[in-house]
Amino acid sequence: MEIVFLLVPVSLGFAFLIGAIFWFSLKSGQFDDLDGPAHRVLMDDDRPQPPQ
């Protein structure tokens, strides 16, 4: 039973930390463009570049 007194605050601390990291990623624009990288991978230009 004593372990519960340790595990509950530790789990709440982890939940707060994960929430803070998620909030920071939202505010920094991490999730602004979800479709752009997927389209860039599919629409890759495979033609060789001319020598310069």
C-alpha positions as CSV (number, residue, x, y, z in Angstrom):
1,M,0.0,0.0,0.0
2,E,2.9,2.4,0.6
3,I,4.0,2.2,-3.0
4,V,0.7,3.9,-4.0
5,F,1.8,7.0,-2.1
6,L,4.8,7.1,-4.4
7,L,3.3,6.0,-7.7
8,V,0.4,8.4,-7.7
9,P,2.5,11.6,-7.5
10,V,5.0,10.2,-10.0
11,S,2.3,9.4,-12.5
12,L,0.7,12.8,-12.1
13,G,4.1,14.4,-12.6
14,F,4.6,12.4,-15.8
15,A,1.1,13.4,-17.0
16,F,1.9,17.0,-16.4
17,L,5.2,16.8,-18.2
18,I,3.7,15.1,-21.2
19,G,0.9,17.7,-21.3
20,A,3.5,20.5,-21.1
21,I,5.5,19.1,-23.9
22,F,2.4,18.6,-26.1
23,W,1.3,22.2,-25.3
24,F,4.7,23.5,-26.3
25,S,4.7,21.6,-29.5
26,L,1.3,23.0,-30.4
27,K,2.4,26.6,-29.7
28,S,5.6,26.2,-31.7
29,G,3.7,25.1,-34.9
30,Q,4.7,21.5,-34.9
31,F,1.3,20.4,-36.2
32,D,0.5,23.3,-38.6
33,D,1.0,21.4,-41.9
34,L,0.2,17.7,-41.6
35,D,-0.3,17.0,-45.3
36,G,2.7,18.8,-46.8
37,P,5.5,16.3,-45.9
38,A,3.4,13.4,-47.1
39,H,2.8,15.0,-50.5
40,R,6.4,16.0,-50.8
41,V,7.5,12.4,-50.4
42,L,5.1,11.1,-53.0
43,M,5.7,13.9,-55.5
44,D,9.5,13.6,-55.5
45,D,11.2,14.7,-58.7
46,D,13.3,11.7,-59.8
47,R,14.8,13.4,-62.9
48,P,18.6,13.9,-62.7
49,Q,19.7,17.5,-62.3
50,P,21.8,19.0,-65.1
51,P,25.5,19.5,-64.3
52,Q,26.4,23.0,-63.4
